[in-house]
Amino acid sequence: MVPVAWATTRVREDAVGQKDMFADQNSACPLRNPLTLSRPPPGVRRGGVRRARAADPARDGPGRGRVATTGYDVPVIDATPSLRRLIALTALLVLALLASLPSEARADVERPATPAQHYADQLAEEPEGAAVVVDGAVGGPLTPAEMTEGLHTAFGKLDLPYYVVVTPFLEAGSEIAPALHDRLGADGVYAVLEPRGTVLEVQSYGTDADTGAARHVALTDPDLSYSAPATEVAEVLVAALEDPSAAEKLQAERERPWPFRADAFAGLDPSRRDGPESLGFLLGAVGGTVAAVGACWVWRLARRGRLRPAAVVGVGAVIVAAGAVGAPAMWVAAAPTGDHEKPDPQELARMQEPYVISTGRVAHVAEALGDDPLYVDPLVGLPREGLDGAAEEFGDAPVPVYAAVVPLGLEDESGGDHEVLAAALAAVAEREGIYLVAGRVTGDTTRVRAAAYGLGADYSLNFAMREAEAATPADALRQAVAALDEVELTPGGSYTPAFADREPSTPAPRMERYWGEGVAPGFLAFGLGVAPAAIGLVFLLLYALRVRRGGGNIVGDRILRRLAGRETARLRALLARREDALPEALLPQADAALLTAEARPRTLDLLGVVVLARRTLAEAEDPGAAPLEPCGVNPLHPWATERTRIPVGRSGKAKVCERCSALSPEARSARVLRLRAGGTAHAYDAKPNDPWIRHSFGADDPAAMVGELLKEFPNGDAKPPR
């Protein structure tokens, strides 16, 4: 209880304030902040206690000589000397009463040390302006000594005082840097780091260092992995502090288009995590696409009878696809071994005593347990009710029991595992007994796990500990001690924790991941799925575009040969039923169609056979009908019934079918049938002097057309190619 006498007051609008001046939520505390001490408000002595003034009734008014107000207009009693003596006497009586209480009652009012207080005391023991404190409980591949040396090397590059704390027990969002600065009262750069990967805080006092931008760089640098030790994070942080434009450069790099970033293809590096799989999938997709395109090309060539080019294309596609996935495989195999491909140093440490890399905290706790079987870490934030009497209950256990109540974190030396810390404690202490570790990683439950030293114990030890869970450490420890009665312990035996038999986890061999998890899925997905679908979509779009432009009426030998075969079969069937099925005038045309179909017809010959056979059959069914003439736009359309003012195509025909007559002249010209031959397509009437075109497929002077066609078959021989 601290009596306060206000010497002077200010309204809120006239308050004294300046950046970095000391502020604290407690009602009273020692003032050490240099800036605040160097610029005290009027009427304040260094040390933070205001000079008292006598009450002035003339100024304070009647009845107000004993009352003053704070800057927040809160009335405060201006204590008289008699009242101050009474208050002091009361405080002494309260302290005496607390001292007379039993230890269990005192434990209820004890409070753990705050992280700021704990680490500030340690920083105060380090050289001023070059202070680094690494918690002995840090995890990761480096020991506290190695990490301390690396941090001094990194921050030593700054021409600024530095105060660095590395701890696994602070969560993101925690702030202790301002409190560290207030307690130390020294200007410089204050940094709080996790053992791996994260800058929790970085503040600058009395310097112009841009700590906010530097922290942003350290948190977003693409070259830093999430498991990078604090020394590597510090190197990036210090580099950003030395170069204020680092954040702008990083942002500019991120704003560049992805293919042009420096790290755009970093994920394909075989030395990085998932690199072989990503690279293999990409190359497998390329190989599958090449194979799919090659197969499509081969099919088109083979369909047209071009077998030799098809074979060349097929072999070429196989070679290119194999080279796309095979050649880089040598680079994948020769790439340096990545850190993730090596056994985790912490997992290797779990396989043998002392089971942890850093034994700083473990050794300290083991030494303390030599004097007292119960150790309570000053930083533990768990309820402490009943802990003072818990050690007395250890005597009821069948074997010596040692217990530690400690803070646990995922980044500490045990990875937040109670059992690992208990085994490490037993291995370092080397005293026969059961070692219990009580703590809380997440949630509201305190758990206890155990390990043995100099005693034989099987799986039943930790199986029994699974019931030792409670809201407070004292209750959890009582349950754990009681559970020891159910465990069979052999004096002089040995104990090996279950986790020590686990082999370190490493990824599968790199080439196995490259081929099995990368190339194969990529090749199958794209070779059998994506690429064929894309090729089909491209052809569909091209066909739709061609139709939109009026060029969709293209036929080749395969379709015309099928149509010719069908129409000539109908013609033969009609002739086979009876000899007079066809009028005598149509017999020469039927012979011309059949002979041409049996020879080696050109594409235009096949079209002529189809049209001639159809016209012959139609006129045979209705001999009295008007002569039939094919559509000038597309001879495969229904027969021409309309005449246009503007002739169509090179043949100059003016008669078209009913559907084509409704089109504009430009649309009719665009829809003229085209024949594909030899990989190119041209209008069917591209050669106006050909007998088929000149005689409108027999509609004009059929005898002359038949004569021209049959003169090449005097003896029925096959017609030579035209």
RAVEN-V403518 format. One record per pair of residues at least 12 apart in sequence whose ideal C-beta (glycine too) atoms are under 8 Angstrom apart, sorted by sequence separation. I is the first residue (numbers start at 1). J is the second residue. If there is no record, write none. Layout:
<<I | J> <I | J>>
//
This chain:
<<21 | 33> <66 | 78> <180 | 192> <190 | 202> <202 | 214> <224 | 236> <298 | 310> <301 | 313> <345 | 357> <365 | 377> <391 | 403> <423 | 435> <425 | 437> <436 | 448> <437 | 449> <450 | 462> <467 | 479> <468 | 480> <596 | 608> <597 | 609> <632 | 644> <643 | 655> <644 | 656> <648 | 660> <656 | 668> <672 | 684> <22 | 35> <65 | 78> <134 | 147> <151 | 164> <177 | 190> <189 | 202> <190 | 203> <202 | 215> <223 | 236> <297 | 310> <298 | 311> <374 | 387> <390 | 403> <408 | 421> <422 | 435> <436 | 449> <437 | 450> <449 | 462> <596 | 609> <615 | 628> <640 | 653> <642 | 655> <643 | 656> <672 | 685> <692 | 705> <21 | 35> <22 | 36> <66 | 80> <119 | 133> <134 | 148> <177 | 191> <189 | 203> <190 | 204> <201 | 215> <268 | 282> <422 | 436> <436 | 450> <641 | 655> <642 | 656> <691 | 705> <20 | 35> <21 | 36> <31 | 46> <151 | 166> <165 | 180> <177 | 192> <189 | 204> <190 | 205> <218 | 233> <221 | 236> <298 | 313> <406 | 421> <422 | 437> <435 | 450> <450 | 465> <465 | 480> <468 | 483> <575 | 590> <593 | 608> <615 | 630> <632 | 647> <633 | 648> <640 | 655> <642 | 657> <31 | 47> <132 | 148> <176 | 192> <188 | 204> <199 | 215> <202 | 218> <297 | 313> <298 | 314> <374 | 390> <421 | 437> <434 | 450> <435 | 451> <449 | 465> <467 | 483> <593 | 609> <632 | 648> <633 | 649> <640 | 656> <641 | 657> <642 | 658> <18 | 35> <30 | 47> <31 | 48> <134 | 151> <163 | 180> <188 | 205> <374 | 391> <404 | 421> <434 | 451> <435 | 452> <448 | 465> <632 | 649> <640 | 657> <641 | 658> <644 | 661> <691 | 708> <21 | 39> <30 | 48> <163 | 181> <187 | 205> <188 | 206> <189 | 207> <218 | 236> <373 | 391> <387 | 405> <419 | 437> <421 | 439> <434 | 452> <435 | 453> <465 | 483> <639 | 657> <642 | 660> <691 | 709> <132 | 151> <147 | 166> <187 | 206> <188 | 207> <199 | 218> <217 | 236> <218 | 237> <294 | 313> <295 | 314> <298 | 317> <372 | 391> <418 | 437> <433 | 452> <464 | 483> <571 | 590> <593 | 612> <611 | 630> <632 | 651> <637 | 656> <638 | 657> <642 | 661> <646 | 665> <132 | 152> <187 | 207> <189 | 209> <199 | 219> <217 | 237> <294 | 314> <297 | 317> <374 | 394> <418 | 438> <433 | 453> <448 | 468> <464 | 484> <592 | 612> <593 | 613> <637 | 657> <638 | 658> <641 | 661> <648 | 668> <649 | 669> <18 | 39> <163 | 184> <198 | 219> <373 | 394> <404 | 425> <418 | 439> <432 | 453> <433 | 454> <434 | 455> <447 | 468> <448 | 469> <618 | 639> <632 | 653> <638 | 659> <644 | 665> <648 | 669> <130 | 152> <170 | 192> <181 | 203> <189 | 211> <215 | 237> <217 | 239> <218 | 240> <294 | 316> <295 | 317> <431 | 453> <432 | 454> <433 | 455> <447 | 469> <464 | 486> <571 | 593> <572 | 594> <632 | 654> <637 | 659> <55 | 78> <132 | 155> <163 | 186> <214 | 237> <217 | 240> <294 | 317> <382 | 405> <402 | 425> <430 | 453> <431 | 454> <432 | 455> <446 | 469> <464 | 487> <571 | 594> <589 | 612> <590 | 613> <593 | 616> <632 | 655> <633 | 656> <634 | 657> <637 | 660> <649 | 672> <4 | 28> <170 | 194> <177 | 201> <181 | 205> <293 | 317> <294 | 318> <429 | 453> <445 | 469> <446 | 470> <611 | 635> <631 | 655> <632 | 656> <633 | 657> <644 | 668> <648 | 672> <2 | 27> <16 | 41> <130 | 155> <161 | 186> <163 | 188> <167 | 192> <176 | 201> <177 | 202> <178 | 203> <380 | 405> <416 | 441> <426 | 451> <445 | 470> <446 | 471> <568 | 593> <610 | 635> <611 | 636> <631 | 656> <2 | 28> <52 | 78> <130 | 156> <161 | 187> <162 | 188> <163 | 189> <164 | 190> <165 | 191> <166 | 192> <168 | 194> <172 | 198> <174 | 200> <175 | 201> <177 | 203> <214 | 240> <291 | 317> <294 | 320> <380 | 406> <381 | 407> <425 | 451> <426 | 452> <427 | 453> <445 | 471> <446 | 472> <460 | 486> <461 | 487> <567 | 593> <568 | 594> <589 | 615> <590 | 616> <610 | 636> <629 | 655> <631 | 657> <634 | 660> <161 | 188> <162 | 189> <163 | 190> <164 | 191> <165 | 192> <166 | 193> <167 | 194> <168 | 195> <174 | 201> <197 | 224> <213 | 240> <214 | 241> <290 | 317> <291 | 318> <294 | 321> <373 | 400> <375 | 402> <377 | 404> <380 | 407> <402 | 429> <422 | 449> <426 | 453> <434 | 461> <444 | 471> <446 | 473> <460 | 487> <589 | 616> <633 | 660> <138 | 166> <160 | 188> <161 | 189> <162 | 190> <163 | 191> <164 | 192> <165 | 193> <166 | 194> <172 | 200> <197 | 225> <373 | 401> <374 | 402> <375 | 403> <376 | 404> <377 | 405> <379 | 407> <421 | 449> <422 | 450> <423 | 451> <448 | 476> <460 | 488> <461 | 489> <607 | 635> <632 | 660> <138 | 167> <139 | 168> <160 | 189> <162 | 191> <164 | 193> <166 | 195> <197 | 226> <217 | 246> <221 | 250> <373 | 402> <374 | 403> <375 | 404> <376 | 405> <377 | 406> <402 | 431> <418 | 447> <422 | 451> <446 | 475> <447 | 476> <448 | 477> <568 | 597> <607 | 636> <631 | 660> <132 | 162> <135 | 165> <138 | 168> <170 | 200> <196 | 226> <197 | 227> <211 | 241> <217 | 247> <220 | 250> <290 | 320> <291 | 321> <373 | 403> <374 | 404> <375 | 405> <377 | 407> <418 | 448> <419 | 449> <446 | 476> <450 | 480> <457 | 487> <458 | 488> <586 | 616> <10 | 41> <130 | 161> <131 | 162> <133 | 164> <135 | 166> <137 | 168> <158 | 189> <196 | 227> <197 | 228> <210 | 241> <213 | 244> <216 | 247> <290 | 321> <374 | 405> <375 | 406> <400 | 431> <402 | 433> <404 | 435> <406 | 437> <408 | 439> <410 | 441> <418 | 449> <419 | 450> <448 | 479> <457 | 488> <129 | 161> <130 | 162> <131 | 163> <132 | 164> <133 | 165> <134 | 166> <135 | 167> <137 | 169> <196 | 228> <209 | 241> <214 | 246> <400 | 432> <401 | 433> <402 | 434> <403 | 435> <404 | 436> <406 | 438> <407 | 439> <408 | 440> <409 | 441> <417 | 449> <419 | 451> <448 | 480> <457 | 489> <565 | 597> <653 | 685> <128 | 161> <129 | 162> <131 | 164> <133 | 166> <135 | 168> <196 | 229> <213 | 246> <214 | 247> <217 | 250> <287 | 320> <288 | 321> <369 | 402> <399 | 432> <400 | 433> <401 | 434> <402 | 435> <403 | 436> <404 | 437> <405 | 438> <406 | 439> <408 | 441> <456 | 489> <457 | 490> <564 | 597> <586 | 619> <650 | 683> <8 | 42> <132 | 166> <135 | 169> <155 | 189> <195 | 229> <196 | 230> <199 | 233> <210 | 244> <213 | 247> <216 | 250> <287 | 321> <290 | 324> <399 | 433> <400 | 434> <402 | 436> <403 | 437> <404 | 438> <405 | 439> <439 | 473> <455 | 489> <456 | 490> <461 | 495> <582 | 616> <586 | 620> <649 | 683> <651 | 685> <8 | 43> <195 | 230> <198 | 233> <202 | 237> <286 | 321> <287 | 322> <369 | 404> <399 | 434> <401 | 436> <403 | 438> <438 | 473> <455 | 490> <456 | 491> <633 | 668> <650 | 685> <7 | 43> <155 | 191> <194 | 230> <197 | 233> <455 | 491> <456 | 492> <457 | 493> <462 | 498> <583 | 619> <649 | 685> <650 | 686> <652 | 688> <7 | 44> <193 | 230> <210 | 247> <287 | 324> <397 | 434> <452 | 489> <454 | 491> <455 | 492> <456 | 493> <564 | 601> <583 | 620> <634 | 671> <636 | 673> <651 | 688> <199 | 237> <286 | 324> <287 | 325> <438 | 476> <454 | 492> <455 | 493> <456 | 494> <457 | 495> <582 | 620> <633 | 671> <634 | 672> <635 | 673> <650 | 688> <286 | 325> <365 | 404> <438 | 477> <454 | 493> <456 | 495> <459 | 498> <581 | 620> <633 | 672> <634 | 673> <123 | 163> <193 | 233> <223 | 263> <455 | 495> <583 | 623> <633 | 673> <193 | 234> <222 | 263> <283 | 324> <284 | 325> <365 | 406> <436 | 477> <568 | 609> <8 | 50> <123 | 165> <283 | 325> <438 | 480> <453 | 495> <564 | 606> <567 | 609> <571 | 613> <651 | 693> <7 | 50> <191 | 234> <419 | 462> <452 | 495> <560 | 603> <563 | 606> <567 | 610> <570 | 613> <574 | 617> <653 | 696> <6 | 50> <7 | 51> <160 | 204> <222 | 266> <436 | 480> <451 | 495> <5 | 50> <7 | 52> <8 | 53> <280 | 325> <283 | 328> <361 | 406> <436 | 481> <561 | 606> <564 | 609> <568 | 613> <571 | 616> <651 | 696> <7 | 53> <119 | 165> <191 | 237> <451 | 497> <557 | 603> <560 | 606> <564 | 610> <567 | 613> <571 | 617> <574 | 620> <5 | 52> <160 | 207> <556 | 603> <560 | 607> <563 | 610> <567 | 614> <570 | 617> <119 | 167> <147 | 195> <160 | 209> <279 | 328> <557 | 606> <564 | 613> <635 | 684> <434 | 484> <560 | 610> <567 | 617> <158 | 209> <361 | 412> <362 | 413> <115 | 167> <189 | 241> <280 | 332> <361 | 413> <555 | 607> <279 | 332> <360 | 413> <115 | 169> <359 | 413> <115 | 170> <140 | 195> <358 | 413> <434 | 489> <15 | 71> <139 | 195> <140 | 196> <276 | 332> <357 | 413> <369 | 425> <382 | 438> <399 | 455> <119 | 176> <123 | 180> <129 | 186> <138 | 195> <139 | 196> <356 | 413> <382 | 439> <128 | 186> <356 | 414> <382 | 440> <9 | 68> <12 | 71> <115 | 174> <120 | 179> <124 | 183> <129 | 188> <362 | 421> <366 | 425> <370 | 429> <380 | 439> <432 | 491> <9 | 69> <11 | 71> <12 | 72> <116 | 176> <120 | 180> <124 | 184> <365 | 425> <369 | 429> <9 | 70> <10 | 71> <12 | 73> <115 | 176> <119 | 180> <123 | 184> <270 | 331> <370 | 431> <6 | 68> <9 | 71> <11 | 73> <114 | 176> <117 | 179> <270 | 332> <362 | 424> <366 | 428> <369 | 431> <635 | 697> <6 | 69> <116 | 179> <120 | 183> <275 | 338> <362 | 425> <366 | 429> <6 | 70> <116 | 180> <120 | 184> <166 | 230> <271 | 335> <356 | 420> <382 | 446> <114 | 179> <270 | 335> <271 | 336> <273 | 338> <355 | 420> <356 | 421> <359 | 424> <363 | 428> <117 | 183> <269 | 335> <271 | 337> <272 | 338> <362 | 428> <607 | 673> <630 | 696> <116 | 183> <271 | 338> <273 | 340> <629 | 696> <630 | 697> <270 | 338> <272 | 340> <355 | 423> <356 | 424> <405 | 473> <607 | 675> <346 | 415> <355 | 424> <359 | 428> <426 | 495> <630 | 699> <6 | 76> <164 | 234> <271 | 341> <350 | 420> <353 | 423> <354 | 424> <629 | 699> <353 | 424> <604 | 675> <628 | 699> <629 | 700> <4 | 76> <6 | 78> <355 | 427> <405 | 477> <603 | 675> <627 | 699> <5 | 78> <354 | 427> <563 | 636> <603 | 676> <5 | 79> <353 | 427> <354 | 428> <403 | 477> <423 | 497> <603 | 677> <4 | 79> <602 | 677> <3 | 79> <423 | 499> <154 | 231> <403 | 480> <420 | 497> <423 | 500> <607 | 684> <153 | 231> <419 | 497> <150 | 229> <151 | 230> <155 | 234> <419 | 498> <420 | 499> <150 | 230> <151 | 231> <154 | 234> <158 | 238> <401 | 481> <419 | 499> <604 | 684> <3 | 84> <150 | 231> <154 | 235> <157 | 238> <160 | 241> <553 | 634> <555 | 636> <147 | 229> <417 | 499> <615 | 697> <147 | 230> <151 | 234> <154 | 237> <155 | 238> <158 | 241> <390 | 473> <401 | 484> <604 | 687> <615 | 698> <3 | 87> <147 | 231> <150 | 234> <154 | 238> <158 | 242> <390 | 474> <393 | 477> <397 | 481> <608 | 692> <615 | 699> <3 | 88> <157 | 242> <389 | 474> <393 | 478> <396 | 481> <399 | 484> <607 | 692> <612 | 697> <1 | 87> <386 | 472> <387 | 473> <398 | 484> <604 | 690> <611 | 697> <612 | 698> <140 | 227> <142 | 229> <385 | 472> <387 | 474> <390 | 477> <394 | 481> <397 | 484> <398 | 485> <605 | 692> <611 | 698> <141 | 229> <142 | 230> <383 | 471> <386 | 474> <390 | 478> <393 | 481> <604 | 692> <1 | 90> <140 | 229> <142 | 231> <383 | 472> <384 | 473> <385 | 474> <386 | 475> <604 | 693> <608 | 697> <1 | 91> <140 | 230> <382 | 472> <383 | 473> <384 | 474> <399 | 489> <607 | 697> <382 | 473> <383 | 474> <398 | 489> <138 | 230> <399 | 491> <1 | 94> <380 | 473> <376 | 473> <374 | 477> <589 | 698> <589 | 702> <592 | 705> <596 | 709> <588 | 702> <592 | 706> <595 | 709> <599 | 713> <560 | 675> <588 | 703> <591 | 706> <595 | 710> <550 | 667> <589 | 706> <592 | 709> <605 | 722> <553 | 671> <555 | 673> <588 | 706> <592 | 710> <595 | 713> <600 | 718> <601 | 719> <550 | 669> <551 | 670> <552 | 671> <553 | 672> <554 | 673> <555 | 674> <556 | 675> <557 | 676> <591 | 710> <599 | 718> <600 | 719> <602 | 721> <550 | 670> <551 | 671> <553 | 673> <554 | 674> <555 | 675> <556 | 676> <557 | 677> <598 | 718> <599 | 719> <600 | 720> <602 | 722> <549 | 670> <550 | 671> <553 | 674> <554 | 675> <555 | 676> <556 | 677> <595 | 716> <600 | 721> <554 | 676> <588 | 710> <551 | 674> <596 | 719> <595 | 719> <554 | 681> <355 | 497> <355 | 499> <355 | 500> <352 | 500> <33 | 182> <350 | 499> <351 | 500> <32 | 182> <350 | 500> <351 | 501> <32 | 183> <34 | 185> <351 | 502> <33 | 185> <350 | 502> <351 | 503> <32 | 185> <34 | 187> <351 | 504> <347 | 502> <348 | 504> <347 | 504> <24 | 182> <347 | 505> <22 | 182> <344 | 504> <343 | 504> <344 | 505> <343 | 506> <342 | 506> <341 | 506> <341 | 507> <340 | 507> <341 | 510> <335 | 510> <333 | 510> <332 | 510> <333 | 511> <332 | 511> <329 | 511> <332 | 514> <20 | 205> <329 | 514> <20 | 206> <329 | 515> <325 | 519> <325 | 523> <141 | 345> <141 | 346> <140 | 346> <139 | 346> <169 | 379> <143 | 357> <144 | 358> <142 | 357> <143 | 358> <196 | 411> <141 | 357> <144 | 360> <195 | 411> <139 | 356> <140 | 357> <143 | 360> <194 | 411> <195 | 412> <139 | 357> <139 | 358> <138 | 358> <137 | 358> <136 | 358> <138 | 360> <136 | 359> <137 | 360> <136 | 360> <137 | 361> <135 | 360> <136 | 361> <135 | 361> <136 | 362> <136 | 363> <136 | 364> <287 | 519> <291 | 523> <280 | 513> <273 | 507> <276 | 510> <280 | 514> <284 | 518> <288 | 522> <292 | 526> <276 | 511> <279 | 514> <280 | 515> <283 | 518> <284 | 519> <287 | 522> <288 | 523> <292 | 527> <277 | 513> <281 | 517> <282 | 518> <283 | 519> <284 | 520> <286 | 522> <287 | 523> <288 | 524> <291 | 527> <292 | 528> <296 | 532> <276 | 513> <277 | 514> <280 | 517> <281 | 518> <284 | 521> <285 | 522> <288 | 525> <289 | 526> <169 | 407> <276 | 514> <280 | 518> <281 | 519> <284 | 522> <285 | 523> <288 | 526> <289 | 527> <293 | 531> <279 | 518> <280 | 519> <283 | 522> <284 | 523> <288 | 527> <292 | 531> <296 | 535> <169 | 409> <270 | 510> <277 | 517> <278 | 518> <281 | 521> <282 | 522> <284 | 524> <285 | 525> <286 | 526> <287 | 527> <288 | 528> <291 | 531> <292 | 532> <168 | 409> <276 | 517> <277 | 518> <281 | 522> <284 | 525> <285 | 526> <289 | 530> <168 | 410> <276 | 518> <280 | 522> <284 | 526> <288 | 530> <289 | 531> <293 | 535> <168 | 411> <169 | 412> <288 | 531> <292 | 535> <168 | 412> <270 | 514> <285 | 530> <304 | 556> <304 | 557> <304 | 558> <303 | 558> <118 | 378> <118 | 379> <115 | 379> <113 | 378> <112 | 378> <113 | 379> <112 | 379> <112 | 380> <112 | 381> <137 | 406> <137 | 407> <140 | 411> <112 | 384> <137 | 409> <139 | 411> <138 | 411> <139 | 412> <110 | 384> <138 | 412> <139 | 413> <137 | 412> <138 | 413> <139 | 414> <108 | 384> <137 | 413> <139 | 415> <107 | 384> <108 | 385> <107 | 385> <107 | 386> <107 | 387> <107 | 388> <104 | 386> <106 | 388> <104 | 388> <103 | 388> <104 | 389> <103 | 389> <304 | 679>>
//
